[in-house]
Amino acid sequence: MSEPPARDRRLAPITVRVATAARITSLSRSRIYELIQSGDIETVKVGRAMLVKYRSVLALLGEDAGAVDPYLPPADR
């Protein structure tokens, strides 16, 4: 079976904002910041915005990123 054309695929986000990570996990923004501080969630700083790596959120939830979304880019090696 072939992959659907690129225009028909839904791409998973690479990063999400802290508020979105809080909604996805059902945790408070304060708890998300605590997890960031402890290193349990990875972030990227873009200007003044702190973006949470989507893979990191999935890992926190115990989800296999490949099983959840086959269109996520490969993990950093």
Order of alpha helices (4+ residues) and beta strands (2+ residues): beta-alpha-alpha-beta-beta-alpha-alpha
